[in-house]
Amino acid sequence: MFSGEVQERFILFSTEHIIMLAIFILITFSGLILFLRNDFVKRTNRWTLLFAGIFIISELSYQIWALSVGIWKAANYLPLQLCSFSTFFGLFLLFKPNRPIFYFYFYIAIFPPIFALLTPDLAYAFPHYFYWKFFIQHMAIPLSAIFLLRRDNYTLPKSSIVYALALLNVCALGIWWANTVTGGNYFFLNGPPASDTALSIFGDGVIYIIGLEITALIVFIITWWLGNRMVHPKASERIQN
């Protein structure tokens, strides 16, 4: 279960994959019903601790596991992939609300983890540790973004799209430098992963980067539209005013 060698490879849309997607859909709908209730804000402490616990255990155990089985290297195991990267922003926001940081987090925390769940860059099959870590963490990220949206009564003005997209590109420059130094492919800036994922359709080279930028813009616009369907009625009035 904790071996560093791939003893059984994960298969896209296998039974174990479909089951986890079904669980994610069930948890997401349950979370939406709960988080969007008007009286939800009265019971947020337990959810704050739950999400924080998932994020801390996921990232910490991942580093400990990679080191313990002797496979850790800077090119692969720094917490610089988009979902790991967003985990730290989410953890910060759980304990210290911050509107500008939330804008960035919300836009990278909804669809990117969902795309990762649909087409995982995952080698280890059930019941390996990394299988469980991957799915639990990626399920928690979008739910935590919706939770924070409601708990802290944030609004999502149209300008937040531009802000989040600009900050994503600034971060990408830093990640590009990290890729150059480590030889890694964080944020998948150097091309799609070897396994079949949604990124495989973008080709390579400049066309690949342009495809990422256009997709990010489209995804952020859709995220903004969905997010504004979820904000508290009073917050929605502030957006219109």
Backbone bond lengths (Angstrom), bond angles and torsions (degrees), N, CA, C in turn:
res aa  C-N    CA-C-N  psi(-1)  N-CA   C-N-CA  omega(-1)  CA-C   N-CA-C  phi
1 M - - - 1.467 - - 1.531 112.09 -
2 F 1.326 117.85 -26.61 1.464 121.50 -178.23 1.520 112.41 -115.94
3 S 1.304 118.11 11.81 1.453 121.58 -177.77 1.528 111.14 -63.42
4 G 1.326 115.84 146.17 1.450 120.37 175.65 1.513 112.54 -81.25
5 E 1.323 117.11 -15.69 1.462 121.69 178.39 1.522 110.28 -89.27
6 V 1.324 116.07 144.68 1.466 121.04 178.09 1.513 108.39 -80.70
7 Q 1.331 115.89 102.15 1.464 120.70 -178.55 1.521 111.58 -87.57
8 E 1.325 115.97 -30.49 1.463 120.79 175.41 1.525 107.60 -142.68
9 R 1.321 116.87 119.73 1.462 120.84 -172.57 1.529 111.32 -82.14
10 F 1.332 115.19 140.31 1.459 121.83 176.95 1.520 109.85 -66.07
11 I 1.329 116.22 136.70 1.464 122.15 -179.73 1.526 109.10 -114.76
12 L 1.329 116.24 125.77 1.453 122.11 -179.15 1.524 111.12 -59.97
13 F 1.329 115.54 131.31 1.468 123.99 179.09 1.530 113.17 59.08
14 S 1.318 115.45 28.61 1.462 120.72 170.43 1.528 108.36 -74.78
15 T 1.316 116.43 176.69 1.466 120.07 179.60 1.515 111.49 -58.95
16 E 1.332 116.55 -42.78 1.470 120.06 -179.14 1.527 111.71 -65.76
17 H 1.336 116.52 -29.46 1.463 121.05 177.62 1.530 110.19 -74.93
18 I 1.312 117.38 -46.91 1.466 121.93 -179.54 1.524 110.84 -61.04
19 I 1.322 116.76 -39.27 1.470 120.12 179.54 1.529 110.48 -62.49
20 M 1.324 117.39 -43.48 1.460 120.35 -179.57 1.526 110.93 -67.66
21 L 1.316 117.97 -35.75 1.463 120.28 176.42 1.526 110.75 -65.83
22 A 1.334 116.04 -39.59 1.462 119.91 178.00 1.530 110.80 -64.36
23 I 1.330 116.08 -40.24 1.473 120.00 177.21 1.517 109.86 -63.39
24 F 1.334 117.21 -41.62 1.466 120.73 179.31 1.522 111.18 -61.67
25 I 1.323 117.15 -43.77 1.466 120.66 179.02 1.526 110.41 -61.90
26 L 1.321 116.60 -43.71 1.469 121.05 179.63 1.527 110.73 -63.08
27 I 1.339 116.40 -46.34 1.464 120.11 -179.33 1.526 110.74 -65.60
28 T 1.325 117.03 -39.08 1.460 120.81 -178.98 1.522 111.37 -63.88
29 F 1.324 117.03 -47.35 1.465 120.01 179.09 1.524 111.27 -63.73
30 S 1.325 116.15 -40.02 1.467 120.02 177.59 1.529 110.43 -63.58
31 G 1.349 115.76 -42.61 1.452 120.38 179.43 1.527 111.93 -64.36
32 L 1.334 116.47 -41.32 1.464 119.94 178.61 1.524 111.07 -62.40
33 I 1.322 116.27 -43.97 1.468 120.06 179.22 1.524 110.40 -60.41
34 L 1.327 115.88 -41.36 1.466 120.35 -178.43 1.523 112.10 -74.12
35 F 1.327 117.08 -50.63 1.461 120.85 -173.12 1.530 112.81 -69.11
36 L 1.336 117.18 -27.58 1.461 119.80 -177.08 1.520 113.41 -88.45
37 R 1.313 117.54 0.33 1.463 120.57 175.29 1.523 110.24 -68.30
38 N 1.326 116.57 144.02 1.463 120.62 -178.10 1.517 112.92 -63.58
39 D 1.339 117.57 -29.39 1.465 120.30 -177.49 1.528 112.49 -97.05
40 F 1.329 116.50 12.99 1.463 120.03 -176.28 1.522 112.75 -62.13
41 V 1.343 117.07 -36.70 1.463 121.00 -173.51 1.523 112.72 -61.26
42 K 1.310 117.88 -11.97 1.462 120.54 -179.70 1.533 111.96 -77.01
43 R 1.322 116.99 -14.50 1.467 119.55 -174.37 1.531 110.64 -132.89
44 T 1.327 116.81 59.52 1.464 119.15 -174.28 1.519 114.58 -102.96
45 N 1.333 118.76 -20.81 1.470 120.38 -174.28 1.514 112.26 -59.28
46 R 1.324 116.82 -42.78 1.466 119.45 -177.85 1.526 111.30 -65.65
47 W 1.339 116.50 -33.89 1.466 119.64 179.05 1.518 110.91 -73.57
48 T 1.316 116.80 -36.85 1.460 120.23 175.55 1.521 110.48 -58.06
49 L 1.319 116.14 -47.16 1.464 120.56 -179.20 1.529 111.51 -68.07
50 L 1.338 116.70 -36.22 1.468 120.04 179.79 1.525 110.79 -63.98
51 F 1.320 116.88 -50.80 1.467 120.23 -179.54 1.527 110.64 -64.03
52 A 1.320 117.25 -41.96 1.464 120.30 178.66 1.524 110.33 -61.24
53 G 1.325 117.23 -42.60 1.458 121.31 179.02 1.520 111.96 -61.84
54 I 1.336 116.84 -43.13 1.466 120.69 179.00 1.523 110.42 -62.69
55 F 1.322 117.09 -45.14 1.466 120.67 -177.60 1.529 111.68 -65.54
56 I 1.319 116.60 -45.49 1.465 120.12 -178.59 1.519 111.15 -65.92
57 I 1.325 116.54 -48.30 1.465 120.18 -178.70 1.522 111.17 -64.15
58 S 1.329 117.27 -40.14 1.467 121.00 -179.48 1.515 111.32 -60.02
59 E 1.328 117.00 -53.67 1.458 120.17 -175.26 1.528 112.35 -72.46
60 L 1.332 117.23 -40.44 1.457 120.14 -179.14 1.526 111.41 -68.00
61 S 1.323 116.74 -45.58 1.467 120.17 -179.46 1.526 111.25 -65.02
62 Y 1.342 116.73 -33.43 1.462 121.43 178.93 1.521 111.03 -62.02
63 Q 1.331 116.77 -44.99 1.456 120.90 179.28 1.530 110.98 -67.54
64 I 1.327 116.07 -43.59 1.475 120.17 179.62 1.526 110.43 -62.51
65 W 1.331 116.57 -43.55 1.476 120.22 179.89 1.521 111.13 -61.94
66 A 1.336 117.45 -48.71 1.463 120.57 -178.23 1.521 111.51 -61.12
67 L 1.323 116.69 -40.31 1.468 120.44 178.00 1.529 111.09 -67.99
68 S 1.338 117.02 -41.38 1.467 120.87 -174.63 1.519 112.85 -68.73
69 V 1.339 117.74 -29.27 1.465 119.85 -179.78 1.526 111.84 -98.38
70 G 1.340 116.03 3.98 1.453 120.46 173.04 1.509 116.08 75.28
71 I 1.331 118.17 27.25 1.465 119.90 -178.81 1.529 112.43 -114.56
72 W 1.344 117.36 0.64 1.467 119.37 -177.03 1.516 110.64 -68.40
73 K 1.323 115.28 133.21 1.461 121.47 169.74 1.522 108.11 -153.13
74 A 1.318 115.21 152.75 1.457 120.99 -171.47 1.526 112.60 -61.53
75 A 1.321 117.00 -28.75 1.461 120.26 -177.35 1.528 112.68 -69.50
76 N 1.341 117.38 -18.90 1.458 119.41 -174.16 1.520 115.39 -125.91
77 Y 1.310 118.30 -25.06 1.460 119.09 -167.12 1.527 115.42 -117.67
78 L 1.314 118.74 8.23 1.455 119.43 168.36 1.536 108.21 -69.85
79 P 1.317 119.42 144.83 1.479 121.11 -177.65 1.520 111.55 -78.04
80 L 1.346 115.98 61.42 1.461 120.71 -174.81 1.517 113.84 -118.17
81 Q 1.332 118.24 0.84 1.453 117.99 170.86 1.519 108.76 -68.94
82 L 1.317 117.49 157.24 1.458 120.89 -170.51 1.525 112.59 -56.73
83 C 1.330 117.32 -42.79 1.461 119.29 -177.13 1.532 111.39 -72.32
84 S 1.327 117.74 -38.02 1.461 119.72 174.36 1.525 110.19 -65.95
85 F 1.318 115.57 -41.28 1.457 122.48 178.53 1.528 109.87 -58.70
86 S 1.336 116.50 -46.89 1.460 120.52 -178.28 1.523 111.68 -67.83
87 T 1.337 117.02 -28.25 1.462 120.68 179.25 1.522 111.34 -57.19
88 F 1.333 117.29 -40.23 1.458 120.58 -178.57 1.527 111.34 -69.84
89 F 1.331 116.28 -36.54 1.463 118.90 174.89 1.526 110.34 -64.88
90 G 1.326 116.45 -42.31 1.456 120.27 178.57 1.513 111.99 -62.63
91 L 1.322 116.62 -41.54 1.464 120.87 179.75 1.532 110.64 -63.26
92 F 1.319 116.45 -41.17 1.463 120.44 177.42 1.526 110.57 -61.87
93 L 1.329 117.03 -46.44 1.464 121.60 -175.80 1.520 112.72 -67.88
94 L 1.321 117.03 -26.83 1.461 119.82 179.00 1.524 111.45 -61.93
95 F 1.333 116.40 -30.26 1.460 120.23 -176.38 1.526 113.83 -112.16
96 K 1.326 117.46 -14.01 1.461 120.30 179.33 1.530 109.40 -144.15
97 P 1.328 117.71 92.93 1.471 120.30 178.89 1.516 111.89 -56.01
98 N 1.322 115.38 138.27 1.459 121.31 -179.29 1.530 107.22 -154.26
99 R 1.316 116.89 113.69 1.461 120.64 -173.05 1.531 113.58 -61.67
100 P 1.351 119.96 -51.01 1.468 118.92 -179.42 1.532 112.85 -59.26
101 I 1.322 117.19 -42.66 1.466 119.94 178.68 1.524 110.80 -66.84
102 F 1.323 116.59 -35.75 1.462 118.91 178.42 1.516 111.17 -63.00
103 Y 1.332 117.62 -41.41 1.461 119.55 178.13 1.528 110.46 -52.27
104 F 1.324 114.97 -49.63 1.464 119.38 -179.51 1.526 110.79 -62.24
105 Y 1.323 115.62 -46.40 1.467 119.68 -177.34 1.523 111.56 -62.41
106 F 1.303 117.45 -45.04 1.462 120.14 -175.31 1.524 111.01 -60.42
107 Y 1.325 117.27 -41.94 1.458 120.04 -176.41 1.528 113.27 -73.25
108 I 1.326 117.58 -27.51 1.472 118.45 178.25 1.527 112.15 -95.63
109 A 1.338 116.89 -5.59 1.467 119.90 -173.46 1.522 114.11 -101.89
110 I 1.324 118.37 -8.37 1.466 119.55 -177.55 1.532 111.22 -92.90
111 F 1.314 117.75 -69.10 1.459 119.54 -173.16 1.525 115.67 -83.12
112 P 1.345 120.86 -37.90 1.473 118.55 178.56 1.532 114.07 -53.84
113 P 1.344 120.12 -45.89 1.471 118.37 176.25 1.530 112.94 -64.70
114 I 1.335 116.64 -33.94 1.467 119.51 178.62 1.523 110.09 -65.93
115 F 1.345 116.64 -43.53 1.466 119.77 176.37 1.529 110.44 -60.44
116 A 1.342 116.06 -39.09 1.466 120.13 179.09 1.526 110.90 -65.63
117 L 1.312 117.57 -36.36 1.462 120.86 177.78 1.526 111.36 -68.58
118 L 1.321 116.27 -36.52 1.464 119.92 -178.93 1.526 111.64 -71.65
119 T 1.320 116.96 -40.51 1.474 121.32 -179.80 1.527 108.44 -132.18
120 P 1.320 118.19 77.17 1.470 121.48 -173.26 1.526 113.09 -68.48
121 D 1.335 114.16 139.65 1.462 120.44 167.94 1.529 105.80 -86.75
122 L 1.315 115.74 78.65 1.461 121.91 -166.63 1.524 109.93 -138.69
123 A 1.308 116.22 127.11 1.469 120.94 179.54 1.520 111.89 -96.87
124 Y 1.345 116.63 -37.70 1.461 120.86 -171.78 1.527 111.45 -84.33
125 A 1.324 115.81 130.35 1.457 121.34 -179.03 1.532 110.90 -92.35
126 F 1.311 115.83 168.40 1.466 122.50 173.40 1.524 109.71 -54.76
127 P 1.353 119.88 137.30 1.475 128.03 5.89 1.526 113.30 -105.55
128 H 1.324 118.37 35.58 1.455 121.49 -176.10 1.524 111.25 -61.02
129 Y 1.336 115.77 150.67 1.468 121.69 178.38 1.522 111.44 -52.46
130 F 1.339 117.12 -46.80 1.461 119.58 -174.25 1.530 111.95 -66.20
131 Y 1.312 116.63 -30.94 1.471 121.53 174.90 1.526 109.43 -57.67
132 W 1.337 116.56 -50.12 1.461 120.96 -178.36 1.523 110.79 -67.94
133 K 1.331 117.13 -42.91 1.461 120.67 179.80 1.521 110.10 -60.30
134 F 1.302 117.42 -45.56 1.459 122.15 -177.12 1.523 110.92 -59.77
135 F 1.320 116.41 -52.30 1.458 119.01 -174.58 1.523 112.60 -71.18
136 I 1.304 118.66 -40.97 1.464 120.87 -179.68 1.526 110.73 -63.80
137 Q 1.314 117.03 -45.79 1.459 120.41 -178.97 1.522 111.41 -64.87
138 H 1.329 117.19 -44.15 1.463 120.18 -177.94 1.527 112.38 -71.60
139 M 1.315 117.73 -25.02 1.465 119.89 173.38 1.522 111.29 -73.72
140 A 1.325 116.14 -35.61 1.465 120.73 -175.07 1.525 112.39 -73.29
141 I 1.314 118.49 -31.89 1.467 121.11 -173.54 1.532 112.34 -61.75
142 P 1.346 120.34 -54.82 1.470 118.39 179.88 1.525 113.20 -64.21
143 L 1.326 116.90 -35.58 1.465 119.42 177.82 1.520 111.18 -64.85
144 S 1.338 116.81 -38.28 1.467 119.83 179.33 1.521 110.80 -66.18
145 A 1.345 117.43 -34.22 1.467 120.44 179.40 1.530 110.50 -65.47
146 I 1.326 116.59 -42.59 1.469 120.36 177.40 1.525 110.04 -66.61
147 F 1.320 116.07 -40.44 1.462 121.02 177.45 1.527 110.89 -57.93
148 L 1.338 117.23 -47.81 1.459 121.14 -179.15 1.523 111.57 -66.03
149 L 1.332 116.66 -38.08 1.461 120.78 177.97 1.523 110.60 -55.82
150 R 1.328 115.77 -43.87 1.462 120.76 -177.89 1.524 112.49 -80.96
151 R 1.336 115.96 -42.62 1.465 118.72 -176.41 1.519 112.07 -60.83
152 D 1.347 116.55 -43.61 1.452 121.02 -174.72 1.522 113.03 -99.23
153 N 1.332 116.00 6.06 1.467 121.45 173.43 1.530 112.18 55.67
154 Y 1.338 115.80 44.87 1.455 120.21 179.41 1.528 110.68 -73.68
155 T 1.320 115.74 157.34 1.456 122.37 169.31 1.526 108.03 -113.24
156 L 1.333 116.33 164.33 1.465 121.05 -179.28 1.529 109.61 -129.49
157 P 1.332 117.91 79.79 1.461 119.68 176.07 1.527 110.44 -66.04
158 K 1.320 116.02 160.27 1.468 119.75 -179.70 1.522 111.82 -59.58
159 S 1.310 116.35 -31.62 1.468 120.03 -179.70 1.525 111.90 -63.06
160 S 1.334 117.13 -21.20 1.461 119.90 -179.80 1.530 111.00 -66.13
161 I 1.321 117.22 -26.51 1.472 120.70 177.40 1.523 109.69 -63.84
162 V 1.339 116.00 -48.99 1.462 121.43 -178.93 1.523 109.98 -63.82
163 Y 1.328 116.00 -43.26 1.461 120.77 -179.75 1.523 110.83 -59.83
164 A 1.333 116.30 -48.49 1.465 120.63 -177.17 1.526 111.11 -65.77
165 L 1.325 116.69 -40.20 1.464 120.19 -179.51 1.528 110.76 -66.76
166 A 1.339 116.48 -40.08 1.466 120.16 178.32 1.526 110.73 -64.75
167 L 1.333 116.77 -43.40 1.464 119.82 -179.54 1.525 111.13 -67.21
168 L 1.341 116.71 -34.96 1.464 119.87 176.96 1.522 110.51 -61.74
169 N 1.327 116.99 -40.75 1.459 120.07 179.94 1.526 111.61 -70.12
170 V 1.324 117.46 -34.89 1.461 120.63 175.47 1.531 109.69 -63.64
171 C 1.325 115.77 -44.84 1.467 119.87 177.56 1.527 110.90 -62.37
172 A 1.347 115.54 -38.69 1.463 119.87 -179.21 1.518 111.68 -61.70
173 L 1.335 117.02 -33.81 1.466 119.97 177.17 1.528 110.57 -63.57
174 G 1.328 116.01 -42.45 1.461 119.59 177.17 1.514 111.78 -65.78
175 I 1.318 116.70 -38.51 1.469 120.92 178.63 1.523 110.27 -67.87
176 W 1.322 116.51 -38.12 1.476 119.75 177.24 1.527 110.23 -59.27
177 W 1.345 116.15 -41.92 1.463 120.08 177.14 1.524 110.47 -62.78
178 A 1.358 116.71 -42.86 1.468 120.45 179.34 1.528 110.31 -62.58
179 N 1.328 117.08 -38.57 1.466 120.48 177.28 1.523 110.87 -63.28
180 T 1.318 116.19 -40.31 1.467 120.83 179.95 1.526 111.06 -63.20
181 V 1.324 116.12 -41.44 1.461 121.31 -177.56 1.523 111.88 -73.78
182 T 1.332 117.08 -42.49 1.466 121.07 -173.33 1.523 114.13 -93.63
183 G 1.336 116.80 -18.30 1.458 119.37 -174.29 1.515 112.30 79.09
184 G 1.330 116.53 16.29 1.460 121.39 -179.03 1.517 112.57 -88.02
185 N 1.321 115.02 -173.31 1.470 121.15 178.22 1.526 108.88 -136.97
186 Y 1.324 115.87 49.24 1.454 120.93 179.71 1.528 110.51 -66.73
187 F 1.314 115.12 146.46 1.470 123.27 -172.93 1.537 110.40 63.55
188 F 1.328 116.91 3.21 1.467 122.78 -175.93 1.532 111.09 54.10
189 L 1.331 115.89 38.59 1.463 120.46 -179.08 1.523 112.34 -72.79
190 N 1.329 116.50 -26.34 1.468 119.69 -178.55 1.517 112.89 -87.05
191 G 1.327 117.00 -1.12 1.452 120.94 -178.89 1.521 110.48 139.40
192 P 1.313 117.37 167.90 1.469 120.30 -179.30 1.521 110.82 -67.92
193 P 1.344 117.40 157.99 1.464 120.19 177.13 1.514 111.44 -67.54
194 A 1.315 115.88 167.79 1.468 120.88 -177.60 1.525 111.31 -65.01
195 S 1.330 117.16 -35.64 1.453 120.55 179.57 1.520 110.55 -75.88
196 D 1.326 116.63 161.03 1.459 121.30 -179.34 1.523 110.38 -72.88
197 T 1.335 116.04 116.61 1.456 121.27 176.33 1.520 108.39 -135.39
198 A 1.345 115.99 176.74 1.457 120.51 179.85 1.530 111.77 -63.19
199 L 1.338 117.48 -20.74 1.461 121.12 -178.38 1.521 112.87 -74.62
200 S 1.315 117.07 -15.07 1.461 120.87 -175.08 1.528 112.62 -65.49
201 I 1.332 117.42 -18.49 1.470 120.01 -175.65 1.529 112.13 -81.25
202 F 1.343 118.67 -8.03 1.453 120.77 -172.50 1.521 114.12 -89.27
203 G 1.309 118.47 0.21 1.454 120.07 178.82 1.515 111.70 76.44
204 D 1.349 116.64 -140.66 1.462 119.70 -179.59 1.524 110.57 -147.71
205 G 1.331 115.08 176.11 1.460 120.63 177.93 1.524 113.06 66.35
206 V 1.331 115.05 -145.92 1.464 121.44 -177.75 1.525 111.06 -62.35
207 I 1.334 116.45 -37.83 1.467 120.78 179.85 1.525 110.27 -60.30
208 Y 1.309 116.46 -37.58 1.465 121.38 178.76 1.530 110.77 -62.28
209 I 1.340 117.15 -47.17 1.470 121.59 -179.47 1.527 110.15 -64.69
210 I 1.331 117.35 -43.16 1.466 120.46 178.33 1.522 110.40 -61.30
211 G 1.324 115.99 -40.43 1.469 120.41 177.92 1.520 111.40 -61.84
212 L 1.330 116.43 -40.16 1.463 120.45 177.95 1.525 111.02 -63.53
213 E 1.332 116.82 -43.58 1.465 121.31 -178.20 1.534 110.87 -64.72
214 I 1.316 117.11 -45.72 1.467 120.56 -179.53 1.521 110.39 -64.81
215 T 1.331 115.70 -42.54 1.463 119.85 179.15 1.521 111.04 -63.12
216 A 1.337 116.82 -41.87 1.468 120.52 179.10 1.520 110.59 -60.26
217 L 1.322 117.39 -43.53 1.462 120.99 179.67 1.529 110.74 -62.44
218 I 1.327 117.08 -46.65 1.467 120.99 -179.52 1.524 110.70 -63.09
219 V 1.332 115.49 -44.99 1.466 120.22 -179.61 1.523 110.85 -63.74
220 F 1.322 117.91 -39.54 1.464 121.06 179.94 1.528 110.85 -65.97
221 I 1.319 117.06 -39.07 1.472 120.16 178.11 1.521 110.75 -64.08
222 I 1.324 116.94 -43.83 1.464 120.87 178.06 1.522 110.27 -64.20
223 T 1.340 115.75 -40.64 1.464 120.25 178.85 1.522 110.85 -62.57
224 W 1.345 116.45 -42.03 1.464 120.62 177.46 1.524 110.56 -59.20
225 W 1.330 116.40 -45.90 1.475 120.74 -178.97 1.529 110.61 -61.73
226 L 1.325 116.79 -46.62 1.461 120.28 179.61 1.526 111.14 -65.72
227 G 1.331 116.38 -41.89 1.452 120.06 -179.16 1.509 112.47 -60.17
228 N 1.330 116.85 -38.30 1.454 120.17 179.74 1.522 112.97 -72.29
229 R 1.323 116.67 -13.88 1.471 119.28 172.97 1.527 110.27 -80.30
230 M 1.338 116.48 -14.90 1.459 121.18 -174.13 1.525 114.03 -104.00
231 V 1.332 117.59 -15.33 1.458 118.99 -175.25 1.517 110.58 -65.85
232 H 1.328 115.35 156.63 1.458 121.39 178.58 1.526 108.95 -62.35
233 P 1.349 118.17 142.60 1.467 120.40 -179.01 1.523 113.82 -49.24
234 K 1.318 119.27 -41.54 1.462 121.38 179.74 1.518 111.42 -66.78
235 A 1.330 115.68 -37.05 1.460 119.11 177.07 1.523 110.49 -66.53
236 S 1.325 116.36 -38.54 1.459 121.43 178.76 1.519 110.79 -61.35
237 E 1.328 116.91 -37.43 1.465 120.63 177.46 1.513 110.89 -64.10
238 R 1.344 117.20 -35.58 1.463 120.50 -179.94 1.529 110.85 -67.35
239 I 1.332 116.13 -34.87 1.474 119.40 177.91 1.521 110.01 -63.23
240 Q 1.344 116.34 -45.36 1.450 120.69 -176.86 1.524 111.92 -68.48
241 N 1.348 114.35 -31.64 1.451 118.36 179.87 1.526 109.61 -85.30
